[in-house]
Amino acid sequence: MRRQGAIMIYMKKALFLSLLLIAGLRAESSAVVKEAAALYNLGTYEDIRKAIPILEKTVSVNPDDAEAAALLALSYYHIASLEKSDLLKDDGDTLAARALLKGDPKNITILKASAAGKLLDNNFSEAALILEGASVIAPQDAEVWYYLALCHEGSLNDPQTPAGMRAQKSLSLNPGLLWLLEDQFMDALSKKDLETAQAKILEIEKSHPGYRLLPYLNLLVAASQDRKVPLDEIADFPETEHPLAIFVNELIWREREKAKEAGGL
């Protein structure tokens, strides 16, 4: 009997220590995810890239961490990482699917990751359905309204359109949401609305002083105005995966070719 009692005491102690270890790991994981989320929420590509290895390690150590998996999926989405893009899709063993399976179906980060996967597939109606639900759960989440804007028709700069109305709502909640401000800049530039494009540059400069991609936005405006592009002041676009990279690097190449033909380089 004594031996059985000793075994029971030992098993209880082992169980207690295991529970303490699990609780400690969860607390550590939660703290790490908060650190990564803080970087992600800054919105710049540099900061999101800093968050990614933190989240990748967390998901590798704890595959059941749905919050980390969802945040990692969103991080891949925003750096336009093509080799990782299928990790956001909801079919198969993907980050978004894992997050939906393991986590709270009403968790706002998980819902955003699921919607991002739909956006990558150009499945705007299903993405909008997910996001409409998310907007009820978290009506003050500017990122939700930004994704909703991407699901709808119209100019992101025109509040009279479905897309513009939701973009305006997003910026009313977070005037410095960098992803939306950059998209609005590109939207204005594509329509040759250089006044709005310049206004968006000023908004980005105000909310993200020192943001190192600002010179490239100014370069695109200068080119659209047929002004001389200051190639001596700017290097090749540093972010090869950034959505603006194709436009900027093509412009730099074209302007350098012009300069060569004119004997300027």
GUDRENKE-447578 format. One record per residue: x, y, z of N, C-alpha, C in turn; residue number from 1; residue in three letters. Coordinates in Angstrom, 1 decimal. Atoms other than C-alpha are relative to their C-alpha. Example, Ala and Ser with C-alpha at 12.3 -4.5 7.8 and 13.67 -1.06 7.14 Angstrom:
NODE       nu       nv       nw      cau      cav      caw       cu       cv       cw   dolum   lummar
NODE      0.9     -1.2      0.0     12.3     -4.5      7.8      0.9      1.2      0.0       1      Ala
NODE     -0.9     -1.1      0.0     13.7     -1.1      7.1     -0.8      1.1      0.8       2      Ser
# end
This chain:
NODE       nu       nv       nw      cau      cav      caw       cu       cv       cw   dolum   lummar
NODE      0.8     -1.2      0.0      0.0      0.0      0.0      0.9      1.3      0.0       1      Met
NODE     -0.9     -1.2      0.0      2.8      2.4      0.9      0.6      0.2     -1.4       2      Arg
NODE     -0.7     -0.2      1.4      4.5      1.7     -2.5     -1.0      0.6     -0.9       3      Arg
NODE      1.0     -0.6      0.9      1.2      2.4     -4.3     -0.3      1.4      0.3       4      Gln
NODE      0.2     -1.4     -0.4      0.7      5.6     -2.3      1.2      0.9     -0.5       5      Gly
NODE     -1.2     -0.8      0.5      4.3      6.7     -3.2     -0.1      0.2     -1.5       6      Ala
NODE      0.1     -0.1      1.5      3.6      6.0     -6.9     -1.0      1.1     -0.3       7      Ile
NODE      1.0     -1.0      0.2      0.4      8.0     -6.7      0.5      1.4      0.2       8      Met
NODE     -0.6     -1.3     -0.3      2.2     10.9     -5.1      0.9      0.5     -1.1       9      Ile
NODE     -0.9     -0.4      1.1      4.9     10.8     -7.7     -0.7      0.4     -1.3      10      Tyr
NODE      0.7     -0.3      1.3      2.4     10.7    -10.6     -0.7      1.4      0.1      11      Met
NODE      0.7     -1.3     -0.2      0.5     13.7     -9.1      1.0      1.1     -0.1      12      Lys
NODE     -1.1     -1.0      0.1      3.8     15.6     -8.8      0.4      0.2     -1.5      13      Lys
NODE     -0.4      0.0      1.4      4.7     14.7    -12.4     -1.1      0.8     -0.8      14      Ala
NODE      1.1     -0.7      0.7      1.3     15.8    -13.6      0.0      1.5      0.3      15      Leu
NODE      0.0     -1.5     -0.4      1.5     19.1    -11.6      1.1      0.7     -0.8      16      Phe
NODE     -1.2     -0.6      0.7      5.0     19.8    -13.1     -0.3      0.1     -1.5      17      Leu
NODE      0.4     -0.1      1.5      3.7     19.0    -16.6     -0.9      1.1     -0.3      18      Ser
NODE      1.0     -1.1      0.2      0.8     21.4    -16.2      0.7      1.3      0.2      19      Leu
NODE     -0.8     -1.3     -0.2      3.2     24.1    -14.9      0.8      0.3     -1.2      20      Leu
NODE     -0.9     -0.2      1.2      5.5     23.5    -17.9     -0.9      0.4     -1.2      21      Leu
NODE      0.9     -0.4      1.1      2.6     23.7    -20.3     -0.5      1.4      0.1      22      Ile
NODE      0.4     -1.4     -0.2      1.3     26.9    -18.7      1.1      0.9     -0.3      23      Ala
NODE     -1.1     -0.8      0.2      4.8     28.3    -18.8      0.3      0.2     -1.5      24      Gly
NODE     -0.2      0.0      1.4      5.2     27.4    -22.5     -1.1      0.9     -0.7      25      Leu
NODE      1.1     -0.8      0.6      1.8     29.0    -23.3      0.2      1.4      0.3      26      Arg
NODE     -0.3     -1.4     -0.4      2.7     32.1    -21.4      1.1      0.6     -0.9      27      Ala
NODE     -1.1     -0.4      0.8      6.0     32.3    -23.3     -0.4      0.2     -1.4      28      Glu
NODE      0.5     -0.1      1.4      4.3     31.7    -26.6     -0.8      1.2     -0.2      29      Ser
NODE      0.9     -1.2      0.1      1.7     34.4    -25.9      0.9      1.3      0.0      30      Ser
NODE     -0.9     -1.2     -0.1      4.5     36.9    -25.0      0.7      0.2     -1.4      31      Ala
NODE     -0.8     -0.1      1.2      6.4     36.1    -28.2     -1.0      0.4     -1.1      32      Val
NODE      1.0     -0.4      1.1      3.2     36.4    -30.4     -0.3      1.5      0.2      33      Val
NODE      0.3     -1.5     -0.2      2.5     39.8    -28.8      1.2      0.8     -0.5      34      Lys
NODE     -1.2     -0.7      0.6      6.1     40.9    -29.7     -0.1      0.0     -1.5      35      Glu
NODE      0.2      0.1      1.5      5.5     39.7    -33.3     -1.1      0.9     -0.5      36      Ala
NODE      1.2     -0.8      0.4      2.1     41.4    -33.4      0.3      1.4      0.0      37      Ala
NODE     -0.4     -1.4     -0.1      3.6     44.7    -32.3      0.8      0.4     -1.2      38      Ala
NODE     -0.7     -0.3      1.2      6.0     44.5    -35.2     -0.9      0.0     -1.2      39      Leu
NODE      1.0      0.1      1.1      3.3     43.5    -37.6     -0.8      1.2     -0.1      40      Tyr
NODE      0.9     -1.1      0.0      1.1     46.3    -36.6      0.6      1.3     -0.4      41      Asn
NODE     -0.7     -1.2      0.5      3.8     48.9    -37.4     -0.2      0.1     -1.5      42      Leu
NODE      0.5      0.0      1.4      2.9     47.9    -41.0      1.1      0.1     -1.1      43      Gly
NODE     -1.0     -0.1      1.0      6.3     48.5    -42.7      0.5     -1.4     -0.4      44      Thr
NODE     -0.5      1.3      0.4      7.9     45.7    -44.7      1.2     -0.5      0.8      45      Tyr
NODE     -1.1      0.3     -0.8     11.0     45.9    -42.6     -0.4     -0.7      1.3      46      Glu
NODE      0.4      0.5     -1.3      9.1     45.3    -39.4     -0.8     -1.3     -0.1      47      Asp
NODE      0.7      1.3      0.2      6.9     42.5    -40.8      1.0     -1.1     -0.2      48      Ile
NODE     -1.1      1.0      0.3     10.1     40.8    -42.0      0.6     -0.4      1.4      49      Arg
NODE     -0.5      0.3     -1.3     11.3     41.0    -38.4     -0.9     -0.9      0.8      50      Lys
NODE      1.0      0.8     -0.7      8.1     39.4    -37.1      0.0     -1.4     -0.6      51      Ala
NODE      0.2      1.3      0.7      8.2     36.5    -39.6      0.8     -1.1      0.7      52      Ile
NODE     -0.7      1.1     -0.6     11.1     34.5    -38.1     -0.4     -0.3      1.4      53      Pro
NODE      0.5      0.3     -1.4      9.7     34.9    -34.6     -1.2     -0.9     -0.1      54      Ile
NODE      1.3      0.8      0.2      6.3     33.5    -35.8      0.3     -1.4     -0.5      55      Leu
NODE     -0.3      1.3      0.6      7.9     30.8    -37.9      0.5     -1.0      1.1      56      Glu
NODE     -0.5      0.9     -1.1      9.8     29.5    -34.8     -1.1     -0.4      0.9      57      Lys
NODE      1.1      0.3     -0.9      6.7     29.7    -32.6     -0.9     -1.1     -0.6      58      Thr
NODE      0.9      1.0      0.6      4.6     27.7    -35.1      0.7     -1.3     -0.2      59      Val
NODE     -0.8      1.2      0.1      7.4     25.2    -35.6      0.0     -0.8      1.4      60      Ser
NODE     -0.1      0.6     -1.3      7.7     24.6    -31.8     -1.4     -0.4      0.5      61      Val
NODE      1.4      0.3     -0.4      3.9     24.7    -31.2     -0.9      0.1     -1.2      62      Asn
NODE      0.9      0.0      1.1      1.9     23.8    -34.3     -1.4      0.3      0.3      63      Pro
NODE      1.4     -0.3     -0.3     -1.3     24.2    -32.4     -0.3      1.5      0.4      64      Asp
NODE      0.2     -1.4     -0.3     -0.7     27.9    -31.8     -0.7      0.7     -1.1      65      Asp
NODE      0.8     -0.6      1.1     -3.6     29.2    -34.0      0.3      1.4     -0.2      66      Ala
NODE     -0.2     -1.5      0.2     -2.9     32.9    -33.3      1.3      0.2     -0.7      67      Glu
NODE     -1.3     -0.2      0.6      0.7     32.6    -34.3     -0.1     -0.4     -1.5      68      Ala
NODE      0.1      0.5      1.4     -0.2     30.6    -37.5     -0.8      1.0     -0.8      69      Ala
NODE      0.8     -1.0      0.8     -2.8     33.2    -38.5      0.8      1.2     -0.2      70      Ala
NODE     -0.8     -1.2      0.2     -0.5     36.1    -37.9      1.2     -0.2     -1.0      71      Leu
NODE     -1.1      0.3      1.0      2.3     34.4    -39.9     -0.6      0.0     -1.4      72      Leu
NODE      0.7     -0.1      1.3     -0.2     33.9    -42.7     -0.2      1.4     -0.5      73      Ala
NODE      0.2     -1.4      0.4     -1.0     37.6    -42.7      1.3      0.7     -0.3      74      Leu
NODE     -1.3     -0.6      0.3      2.6     38.5    -42.6      0.5     -0.4     -1.4      75      Ser
NODE     -0.3      0.4      1.4      3.3     36.4    -45.7     -0.8      0.8     -1.0      76      Tyr
NODE      0.9     -0.7      1.0      0.4     38.1    -47.4      0.5      1.4     -0.2      77      Tyr
NODE     -0.4     -1.4      0.1      1.7     41.6    -46.7      1.4      0.2     -0.6      78      His
NODE     -1.2     -0.2      0.7      5.2     41.0    -47.9      0.0     -0.6     -1.4      79      Ile
NODE      0.2      0.6      1.4      3.8     39.4    -51.1      1.0     -1.1     -0.3      80      Ala
NODE     -1.0      1.1      0.2      6.0     36.4    -50.6     -0.7     -1.1     -0.8      81      Ser
NODE      0.7      0.9      0.9      5.0     34.3    -53.6      0.2     -1.4      0.4      82      Leu
NODE     -0.2      1.4     -0.3      6.6     31.1    -52.5     -0.8     -0.4      1.3      83      Glu
NODE      0.7      0.3     -1.1      4.6     31.3    -49.3     -1.5      0.2     -0.1      84      Lys
NODE      1.4     -0.4      0.1      1.3     32.5    -50.7     -1.0     -1.1      0.1      85      Ser
NODE      1.0      1.1     -0.1     -0.4     29.1    -50.9     -0.2     -0.4      1.4      86      Asp
NODE      0.2      0.3     -1.4      0.1     28.8    -47.1     -1.3      0.7      0.6      87      Leu
NODE      1.1     -0.7     -0.5     -2.8     31.2    -46.7     -1.3     -0.6     -0.4      88      Leu
NODE      1.2      0.5      0.5     -5.3     29.2    -48.6     -0.7     -1.0      0.9      89      Lys
NODE      0.7      0.8     -1.0     -8.0     27.3    -46.7     -0.1     -1.5     -0.3      90      Asp
NODE      0.1      1.5      0.3     -7.7     23.9    -48.4      1.3     -0.6      0.4      91      Asp
NODE     -1.2      0.7     -0.4     -5.3     21.3    -47.2      0.7      0.4      1.3      92      Gly
NODE     -0.8     -0.3     -1.2     -2.6     21.6    -44.5      0.7      1.3     -0.1      93      Asp
NODE     -0.6     -1.3      0.2     -2.1     25.3    -44.7     -0.1      0.8      1.4      94      Thr
NODE      0.0     -0.8     -1.3     -1.5     28.0    -42.0     -1.4      0.5      0.3      95      Leu
NODE      1.4     -0.5     -0.3     -5.0     29.5    -42.4     -0.9     -1.1      0.4      96      Ala
NODE      0.9      1.1     -0.4     -6.7     26.1    -42.3      0.4     -0.5      1.4      97      Ala
NODE     -0.4      0.5     -1.3     -4.6     25.0    -39.3     -0.5      1.0      1.1      98      Arg
NODE      0.5     -0.9     -1.0     -5.6     28.2    -37.5     -1.5     -0.1      0.2      99      Ala
NODE      1.4      0.2     -0.1     -9.2     27.7    -38.3     -0.4     -1.2      0.8     100      Leu
NODE      0.3      1.3     -0.6     -9.1     24.1    -37.1      0.3      0.1      1.5     101      Leu
NODE     -0.4      0.1     -1.4     -7.2     24.7    -33.9     -0.5      1.1      0.9     102      Lys
NODE      0.3     -1.2     -0.7     -8.3     28.1    -32.9     -1.5      0.4      0.1     103      Gly
NODE      1.3     -0.5     -0.2    -11.4     30.1    -31.9     -0.5      0.5     -1.4     104      Asp
NODE      0.5     -0.4      1.3    -13.5     30.5    -35.1     -0.5      1.5      0.0     105      Pro
NODE      0.3     -1.4     -0.1    -14.4     34.0    -33.8      1.2      0.9      0.3     106      Lys
NODE     -1.2     -0.7     -0.2    -10.8     35.0    -33.3      0.3      0.9     -1.2     107      Asn
NODE      0.0     -1.0      1.1    -10.3     38.2    -35.4      1.2     -0.2     -0.9     108      Ile
NODE     -1.2      0.2      0.8     -6.7     37.4    -36.5     -0.2     -1.2     -0.9     109      Thr
NODE      0.3      1.2      0.8     -7.8     33.9    -37.7     -0.9      0.4     -1.1     110      Ile
NODE      0.9     -0.3      1.1    -10.7     35.4    -39.6      0.7      0.9     -1.1     111      Leu
NODE     -0.7     -0.8      1.0     -8.4     38.0    -41.3      0.9     -0.9     -0.8     112      Lys
NODE     -0.8      0.9      0.8     -6.0     35.3    -42.3     -0.8     -0.9     -1.0     113      Ala
NODE      0.9      0.8      0.9     -8.8     33.2    -43.8     -0.4      0.9     -1.1     114      Ser
NODE      0.4     -0.9      1.0    -10.0     36.2    -45.7      1.1      0.4     -1.0     115      Ala
NODE     -1.2     -0.3      0.9     -6.5     37.0    -47.0      0.2     -1.1     -1.0     116      Ala
NODE     -0.2      1.1      1.0     -6.3     33.5    -48.5     -1.0      0.1     -1.1     117      Gly
NODE      1.0     -0.1      1.1     -9.6     34.1    -50.3      0.4      1.2     -1.0     118      Lys
NODE     -0.4     -1.1      0.9     -8.3     37.5    -51.6      1.1     -0.4     -1.0     119      Leu
NODE     -1.1      0.5      0.9     -5.2     35.7    -53.0     -0.6     -0.8     -1.1     120      Leu
NODE      0.6      0.8      1.0     -7.5     33.4    -54.9     -1.0      0.9     -0.8     121      Asp
NODE      0.9     -0.8      0.6     -9.5     36.4    -56.1     -1.5     -0.4      0.2     122      Asn
NODE      1.3      0.5     -0.4    -12.5     34.9    -54.3     -0.6      1.1      0.9     123      Asn
NODE      0.3     -1.2     -0.8    -13.8     38.3    -53.2     -1.3     -0.1      0.7     124      Phe
NODE      1.3      0.2     -0.6    -17.4     37.2    -52.4      0.2     -0.7      1.3     125      Ser
NODE     -0.2      0.8     -1.2    -16.2     34.6    -49.9      0.8      0.8      1.1     126      Glu
NODE     -0.8     -0.9     -0.9    -13.6     37.0    -48.4     -0.9      1.0      0.6     127      Ala
NODE      0.9     -1.1     -0.6    -16.3     39.7    -48.0     -0.9     -0.6      1.0     128      Ala
NODE      0.9      0.6     -1.0    -18.6     37.2    -46.2      0.7     -0.2      1.3     129      Leu
NODE     -0.8      0.2     -1.3    -15.8     36.3    -43.7      0.2      1.4      0.7     130      Ile
NODE     -0.4     -1.3     -0.6    -14.9     40.0    -43.2     -1.3      0.7      0.5     131      Leu
NODE      1.2     -0.6     -0.5    -18.5     41.1    -42.8     -0.3     -0.5      1.4     132      Glu
NODE      0.1      0.6     -1.3    -18.7     38.7    -39.9      1.0      0.5      1.0     133      Gly
NODE     -1.0     -0.6     -0.8    -15.4     40.0    -38.6     -0.3      1.4      0.4     134      Ala
NODE      0.3     -1.4     -0.4    -16.6     43.6    -38.7     -1.0      0.1      1.0     135      Ser
NODE      1.0      0.0     -1.1    -19.5     42.7    -36.4      0.7     -0.4      1.3     136      Val
NODE     -0.7      0.4     -1.2    -17.1     41.0    -33.9      1.0      1.1      0.4     137      Ile
NODE     -1.0     -1.0     -0.4    -14.5     43.8    -34.1     -0.2      1.2     -0.9     138      Ala
NODE      0.4     -1.1      0.9    -16.1     46.9    -35.7      1.1      1.1      0.0     139      Pro
NODE     -1.0     -1.1     -0.1    -13.1     49.1    -34.6      1.3     -0.5     -0.6     140      Gln
NODE     -1.2      0.5      0.6    -10.5     47.0    -36.5      0.2      0.6     -1.4     141      Asp
NODE     -0.2     -0.7      1.3     -9.2     49.2    -39.3      0.5     -1.0     -1.1     142      Ala
NODE     -0.5      1.0      1.0     -7.5     46.2    -41.0     -1.1     -0.8     -0.6     143      Glu
NODE      1.2      0.7      0.6    -10.8     44.4    -41.4     -0.7      0.8     -1.0     144      Val
NODE      0.7     -0.9      0.9    -12.3     47.4    -43.1      0.9      0.2     -1.3     145      Trp
NODE     -0.9     -0.1      1.1     -9.2     47.7    -45.3     -0.2     -1.2     -1.0     146      Tyr
NODE      0.2      1.2      0.8     -9.6     44.1    -46.5     -1.4      0.0     -0.7     147      Tyr
NODE      1.3     -0.1      0.5    -13.3     44.7    -47.0      0.0      1.0     -1.2     148      Leu
NODE     -0.1     -1.0      1.1    -12.4     47.7    -49.3      0.5     -0.7     -1.2     149      Ala
NODE     -0.6      0.8      1.1    -10.3     45.3    -51.4     -1.0     -1.0     -0.7     150      Leu
NODE      1.0      1.0      0.5    -13.3     43.0    -51.8     -1.1      0.7     -1.0     151      Cys
NODE      1.1     -0.7      0.7    -15.5     45.7    -53.5      0.5      0.9     -1.1     152      His
NODE     -0.3     -0.8      1.2    -15.6     47.7    -56.7      0.2      1.5      0.3     153      Glu
NODE     -0.1     -1.5     -0.1    -14.6     51.3    -57.1      1.4      0.4      0.4     154      Gly
NODE     -1.3     -0.6     -0.4    -11.7     53.6    -56.3      0.1      0.1      1.5     155      Ser
NODE     -0.3     -0.1     -1.4    -10.1     53.4    -52.9      0.0      1.4      0.5     156      Leu
NODE      0.0     -1.4     -0.3    -10.0     57.2    -53.0     -1.3      0.7     -0.1     157      Asn
NODE      1.3     -0.6      0.2    -13.6     57.8    -53.8     -1.0     -0.6      1.0     158      Asp
NODE      0.9      0.5     -1.1    -15.9     57.5    -50.7     -1.4     -0.3     -0.5     159      Pro
NODE      1.3      0.2      0.6    -18.9     57.4    -53.1     -0.1     -1.5     -0.5     160      Gln
NODE      0.0      1.4      0.5    -17.9     53.9    -54.3      0.1     -1.0      1.2     161      Thr
NODE      0.0      1.0     -1.1    -18.3     50.7    -52.2      1.4     -0.2      0.6     162      Pro
NODE     -1.3      0.1     -0.5    -14.5     50.3    -52.0      0.5      1.2      0.8     163      Ala
NODE     -0.5     -1.2     -0.6    -13.8     53.9    -51.2     -0.7      0.3      1.3     164      Gly
NODE      0.7     -0.2     -1.2    -16.5     54.0    -48.5      0.6     -0.8      1.1     165      Met
NODE     -0.6      0.8     -1.0    -14.9     51.1    -46.7      1.5      0.4      0.3     166      Arg
NODE     -1.4     -0.6     -0.2    -11.4     52.6    -47.2     -0.1      1.2      1.0     167      Ala
NODE      0.1     -1.2     -0.8    -12.6     55.8    -45.6     -0.3     -0.4      1.4     168      Gln
NODE      0.3      0.6     -1.4    -14.0     53.8    -42.6      1.3     -0.5      0.6     169      Lys
NODE     -1.2      0.5     -0.6    -10.7     52.1    -42.2      1.0      1.1      0.5     170      Ser
NODE     -0.9     -1.1     -0.3     -8.7     55.3    -42.2     -0.6      0.9      1.2     171      Leu
NODE      0.6     -0.7     -1.2    -11.2     56.9    -39.7      0.4     -0.7      1.3     172      Ser
NODE     -0.4      0.8     -1.2    -10.1     54.1    -37.3      1.5      0.0      0.2     173      Leu
NODE     -1.5      0.0      0.0     -6.4     54.2    -38.2      0.5      0.8     -1.1     174      Asn
NODE     -0.4     -0.9      1.1     -5.3     57.2    -40.3      1.4     -0.3     -0.5     175      Pro
NODE     -1.4      0.3      0.5     -1.8     55.8    -40.6      0.1     -1.5     -0.5     176      Gly
NODE     -0.1      1.4      0.5     -2.7     52.3    -42.0      0.8      0.0     -1.3     177      Leu
NODE     -1.0     -0.2      1.1      0.3     52.1    -44.3     -0.5     -0.8     -1.2     178      Leu
NODE      0.3      0.9      1.1     -1.0     49.2    -46.5     -1.1      0.7     -0.9     179      Trp
NODE      1.0     -0.7      0.7     -4.1     51.2    -47.4      0.5      1.3     -0.6     180      Leu
NODE     -0.5     -1.2      0.6     -2.3     54.5    -47.9      0.8     -0.3     -1.2     181      Leu
NODE     -0.8      0.4      1.2      0.1     52.8    -50.3     -0.9     -0.4     -1.2     182      Glu
NODE      1.0      0.4      1.1     -2.8     51.2    -52.2     -0.7      1.2     -0.6     183      Asp
NODE      0.7     -1.2      0.5     -4.6     54.6    -52.4      1.0      0.8     -0.9     184      Gln
NODE     -0.9     -0.7      0.8     -1.4     56.1    -53.7      0.1     -0.6     -1.4     185      Phe
NODE     -0.1      0.7      1.3     -1.1     53.5    -56.5     -1.3      0.2     -0.8     186      Met
NODE      1.3     -0.2      0.7     -4.8     53.9    -57.3      0.0      1.3     -0.6     187      Asp
NODE      0.0     -1.4      0.5     -4.4     57.6    -57.7      1.0      0.1     -1.2     188      Ala
NODE     -1.1     -0.1      1.1     -1.2     57.2    -59.8     -0.5     -0.6     -1.2     189      Leu
NODE      0.5      0.7      1.2     -2.9     54.7    -62.1     -1.1      0.8     -0.8     190      Ser
NODE      1.0     -0.9      0.7     -5.6     57.3    -62.8      0.5      1.4     -0.3     191      Lys
NODE     -0.7     -1.3      0.2     -3.1     60.1    -63.2     -0.5      1.1      0.9     192      Lys
NODE      0.5     -0.9     -1.0     -4.6     61.8    -60.2      1.2      0.4      0.9     193      Asp
NODE     -1.2     -0.3     -0.7     -1.3     63.3    -59.1     -0.2      0.8      1.2     194      Leu
NODE      0.3     -0.8     -1.2     -2.8     65.7    -56.6     -0.3     -0.9      1.2     195      Glu
NODE      0.3      1.0     -1.1     -4.3     62.8    -54.6      1.3     -0.9      0.3     196      Thr
NODE     -1.2      0.8     -0.2     -1.1     60.8    -55.1      1.0      0.8      1.0     197      Ala
NODE     -0.8     -0.8     -0.8      0.9     63.7    -53.6     -0.5      0.1      1.5     198      Gln
NODE      0.7     -0.1     -1.3     -1.6     64.0    -50.7      0.3     -1.3      0.8     199      Ala
NODE     -0.3      1.3     -0.7     -1.1     60.3    -49.9      1.4     -0.1      0.4     200      Lys
NODE     -1.4      0.0     -0.4      2.6     60.7    -49.8      0.2      0.8      1.3     201      Ile
NODE     -0.1     -0.8     -1.2      2.2     63.5    -47.3     -0.6     -0.7      1.2     202      Leu
NODE      0.6      0.7     -1.1     -0.1     61.3    -45.2      0.9     -1.1      0.5     203      Glu
NODE     -0.9      1.0     -0.4      2.4     58.5    -45.2      1.2      0.6      0.7     204      Ile
NODE     -1.1     -0.7     -0.7      5.2     60.9    -44.3     -0.4      0.5      1.4     205      Glu
NODE      0.4     -0.5     -1.3      3.2     62.3    -41.4     -0.2     -1.2      1.0     206      Lys
NODE      0.2      1.1     -0.9      2.2     58.9    -40.0      1.2     -0.9      0.2     207      Ser
NODE     -1.2      0.9      0.0      5.5     57.1    -40.8      1.2      0.8     -0.3     208      His
NODE     -1.2     -0.8      0.3      8.3     59.7    -40.6      1.2     -0.9     -0.2     209      Pro
NODE     -1.2      0.7      0.2     11.5     58.4    -42.0     -0.2     -1.3     -0.8     210      Gly
NODE      0.3      1.2      0.7      9.8     55.6    -43.9      0.9      0.0     -1.3     211      Tyr
NODE     -1.0      0.0      1.1     12.5     54.6    -46.4     -0.4     -0.2     -1.4     212      Arg
NODE      0.5      0.2      1.3     10.3     53.9    -49.3     -0.6      1.3     -0.6     213      Leu
NODE      0.6     -1.2      0.5      9.0     57.5    -49.6      0.7      0.6     -1.2     214      Leu
NODE     -0.6     -0.5      1.2     11.7     58.5    -52.1     -0.5     -0.7     -1.3     215      Pro
NODE      0.5      0.8      1.2     10.4     55.8    -54.5     -1.4      0.5     -0.4     216      Tyr
NODE      1.3     -0.5      0.3      6.9     57.1    -54.2      0.1      1.4     -0.8     217      Leu
NODE     -0.2     -1.3      0.6      8.1     60.6    -55.1      0.6     -0.2     -1.4     218      Asn
NODE     -0.6      0.3      1.3     10.1     59.1    -58.0     -1.1     -0.4     -1.0     219      Leu
NODE      1.1      0.4      0.8      6.9     57.6    -59.4     -0.8      1.2     -0.4     220      Leu
NODE      0.8     -1.2      0.3      5.1     60.9    -59.2      0.8      0.9     -1.0     221      Val
NODE     -0.8     -0.8      0.9      8.0     62.7    -60.9      0.0     -0.5     -1.4     222      Ala
NODE      0.1      0.6      1.3      7.9     60.2    -63.7     -1.3      0.3     -0.7     223      Ala
NODE      1.3     -0.3      0.5      4.2     60.7    -64.1     -0.2      1.4     -0.5     224      Ser
NODE      0.1     -1.4      0.4      4.7     64.4    -64.4      1.0      0.4     -1.1     225      Gln
NODE     -1.0     -0.2      1.1      7.4     63.9    -67.1      1.1      0.9      0.5     226      Asp
NODE     -1.2     -0.8     -0.6      9.9     65.6    -64.7      1.2     -0.9      0.0     227      Arg
NODE     -1.2      0.8      0.0     13.5     64.5    -64.6      0.0     -0.9      1.3     228      Lys
NODE      0.0      0.9     -1.1     13.8     61.4    -62.4      1.4      0.1      0.6     229      Val
NODE     -1.4     -0.2     -0.7     16.7     62.0    -59.8      0.7     -1.3      0.2     230      Pro
NODE     -0.6      1.3     -0.1     18.5     58.7    -60.5      1.2      0.1      0.9     231      Leu
NODE     -1.2     -0.1     -0.8     21.6     60.0    -58.8     -0.3      0.0      1.5     232      Asp
NODE      0.4      0.0     -1.4     19.7     60.3    -55.5     -0.6     -1.3      0.5     233      Glu
NODE      0.8      1.2     -0.4     18.1     56.9    -55.5      0.7     -1.3     -0.5     234      Ile
NODE     -0.5      1.3      0.4     19.3     53.3    -55.6     -1.1     -0.9     -0.5     235      Ala
NODE      1.0      0.9      0.5     17.6     50.3    -57.1     -0.9     -0.3      1.2     236      Asp
NODE      1.0      0.2     -1.0     14.4     49.5    -55.2      0.5     -1.2      0.8     237      Phe
NODE     -0.6      1.0     -0.8     15.5     47.4    -52.2     -0.9     -1.2      0.3     238      Pro
NODE      0.9      1.0     -0.4     12.4     45.4    -51.6     -0.5     -0.8     -1.3     239      Glu
NODE      0.4      0.7      1.3     12.1     42.8    -54.5     -1.4     -0.6      0.1     240      Thr
NODE      1.3      0.6     -0.1      8.9     41.4    -53.0     -1.1      1.0      0.2     241      Glu
NODE      0.9     -1.0     -0.3      7.3     44.7    -52.3     -0.9      0.2     -1.3     242      His
NODE      0.9     -0.2      1.2      4.2     45.3    -54.6      0.4      1.2     -0.9     243      Pro
NODE     -0.4     -1.1      0.8      5.8     48.6    -55.8      1.3     -0.3     -0.8     244      Leu
NODE     -1.3      0.2      0.5      9.0     46.9    -56.8      0.0     -0.1     -1.6     245      Ala
NODE      0.0      0.2      1.4      8.0     46.0    -60.4     -0.1      1.4     -0.7     246      Ile
NODE      0.1     -1.3      0.6      6.9     49.6    -61.1      1.3      0.8      0.1     247      Phe
NODE     -1.2     -0.9     -0.2      9.9     51.3    -59.6      1.2     -0.5     -0.7     248      Val
NODE     -1.2      0.5      0.6     12.6     49.0    -60.8      0.0      0.1     -1.6     249      Asn
NODE      0.2     -0.2      1.5     11.2     49.1    -64.4      0.2      1.5     -0.3     250      Glu
NODE     -0.2     -1.4      0.3     11.1     52.9    -64.2      1.4      0.4      0.1     251      Leu
NODE     -1.5     -0.3     -0.2     14.7     53.1    -62.9      0.7     -0.5     -1.2     252      Ile
NODE     -0.7      0.6      1.2     15.8     50.8    -65.7     -0.2      0.8     -1.3     253      Trp
NODE      0.4     -0.8      1.2     13.9     52.8    -68.4      0.7      1.3      0.0     254      Arg
NODE     -0.6     -1.3      0.0     15.3     56.1    -67.2      1.5     -0.1     -0.2     255      Glu
NODE     -1.4      0.2      0.2     18.8     54.8    -67.1      0.4     -0.3     -1.5     256      Arg
NODE     -0.2      0.2      1.4     18.5     53.5    -70.6     -0.1      1.3     -0.8     257      Glu
NODE      0.1     -1.3      0.7     17.3     57.0    -71.7      1.2      0.8      0.2     258      Lys
NODE     -1.2     -0.8     -0.3     20.2     58.6    -70.0      1.2     -0.6     -0.8     259      Ala
NODE     -1.1      0.5      0.8     22.6     56.2    -71.7     -0.1      0.4     -1.5     260      Lys
NODE      0.2     -0.4      1.4     21.1     57.0    -75.1      0.4      1.4     -0.2     261      Glu
NODE     -0.3     -1.5      0.1     21.5     60.7    -74.4      1.4      0.3      0.4     262      Ala
NODE     -1.4     -0.2     -0.4     25.1     60.1    -73.2      0.2      0.5      1.4     263      Gly
NODE     -0.1     -0.5     -1.4     24.3     61.0    -69.6      0.6     -1.0      0.9     264      Gly
NODE     -0.6      0.9     -0.9     25.6     57.8    -68.1      1.1     -0.8     -0.7     265      Leu
# end
